[in-house]
């Protein structure tokens, strides 16, 4: 499976916000610099994320973005779906007309794969990713001290 750039960048930008939660608003320019994502691309993504209330913006000097709800309540699937990037593995987009207007022999297999991936990404929150990052940083620090 290959996730589109749009979906990957949206998840990356949201994780950047989650990592800076409690430190004030984060500007798109900061996310752009931190993550190497073009500012104009981030503006497009954040328009979609704002529409789904996954982020909220603060205007003016010192403005920027916050998460729209706690990181534990935002799943990776929420983010990907907010930027209209769901990955569907059936060739027909779920319409069951894959082969000359009929369902192909493997339609059920690809449909189940799509469901499994959606469920997997629904079960992972931004908070889970923040905690995984903290665990990895802690393990790396322990290795440095042991050396």
DAVEN-V348302 format. One record per pair of residues at least 4 apart in sequence whose ideal C-beta (glycine too) atoms are under 8 Angstrom apart, sorted by sequence separation. I is the first residue (numbers start at 1). J is the second residue. If there is no record, write none. Layout:
{{I J} {I J}}
//
This chain:
{{3 7} {4 8} {5 9} {6 10} {7 11} {8 12} {9 13} {10 14} {11 15} {12 16} {13 17} {14 18} {15 19} {16 20} {17 21} {20 24} {26 30} {27 31} {28 32} {29 33} {30 34} {31 35} {32 36} {37 41} {38 42} {39 43} {40 44} {41 45} {42 46} {43 47} {44 48} {45 49} {46 50} {47 51} {48 52} {50 54} {58 62} {59 63} {67 71} {69 73} {70 74} {74 78} {75 79} {76 80} {77 81} {78 82} {79 83} {81 85} {90 94} {92 96} {97 101} {98 102} {99 103} {103 107} {106 110} {107 111} {108 112} {109 113} {110 114} {111 115} {112 116} {113 117} {114 118} {115 119} {116 120} {117 121} {118 122} {119 123} {120 124} {124 128} {125 129} {126 130} {127 131} {128 132} {129 133} {130 134} {131 135} {132 136} {133 137} {134 138} {135 139} {136 140} {137 141} {138 142} {139 143} {140 144} {141 145} {142 146} {143 147} {3 8} {26 31} {32 37} {37 42} {49 54} {50 55} {58 63} {69 74} {74 79} {80 85} {81 86} {88 93} {92 97} {97 102} {98 103} {99 104} {124 129} {20 26} {31 37} {32 38} {49 55} {50 56} {57 63} {58 64} {68 74} {80 86} {88 94} {92 98} {96 102} {97 103} {98 104} {99 105} {32 39} {50 57} {57 64} {58 65} {67 74} {80 87} {91 98} {96 103} {57 65} {58 66} {90 98} {17 26} {46 55} {56 65} {57 66} {98 107} {16 26} {29 39} {32 42} {55 65} {56 66} {28 39} {31 42} {46 57} {55 66} {56 67} {92 103} {96 107} {55 67} {56 68} {92 104} {54 67} {55 68} {91 104} {16 30} {17 31} {28 42} {54 68} {16 31} {28 43} {53 68} {54 69} {92 107} {52 68} {53 69} {90 107} {94 111} {13 31} {16 34} {28 46} {50 68} {16 35} {46 65} {49 68} {91 110} {54 74} {90 110} {94 114} {89 110} {90 111} {13 35} {89 111} {12 35} {13 37} {54 78} {89 113} {90 114} {12 37} {54 79} {89 114} {9 35} {52 78} {88 114} {87 114} {9 37} {54 82} {89 117} {13 42} {52 81} {49 79} {52 82} {87 117} {51 82} {9 41} {13 45} {25 57} {86 118} {9 42} {13 46} {25 58} {49 82} {30 64} {48 82} {49 83} {10 45} {14 49} {48 83} {9 45} {13 49} {27 63} {28 64} {48 84} {25 62} {27 64} {28 65} {10 48} {17 55} {24 62} {25 63} {26 64} {27 65} {45 83} {6 45} {10 49} {25 64} {26 65} {14 54} {24 64} {25 65} {26 66} {14 55} {25 66} {77 118} {80 121} {77 121} {78 122} {21 66} {76 121} {77 122} {21 67} {75 121} {76 122} {75 122} {79 126} {17 65} {75 123} {76 124} {17 66} {18 67} {75 124} {76 125} {17 67} {21 71} {75 125} {76 126} {74 125} {75 126} {73 125} {74 126} {14 67} {18 71} {72 125} {76 129} {71 125} {72 126} {71 126} {72 127} {18 74} {71 127} {70 127} {67 126} {71 130} {14 74} {11 76} {14 79} {11 79} {10 79} {11 80} {10 80} {7 79} {10 82} {7 80} {10 83} {10 85} {7 83} {3 80} {6 83} {6 84} {7 85} {6 85} {7 87} {4 85} {3 85} {4 87} {3 87} {2 87} {1 87} {1 89} {18 126} {18 127} {15 126} {18 129} {19 130} {14 126} {18 130} {15 129} {19 133} {15 130} {1 117}}
//
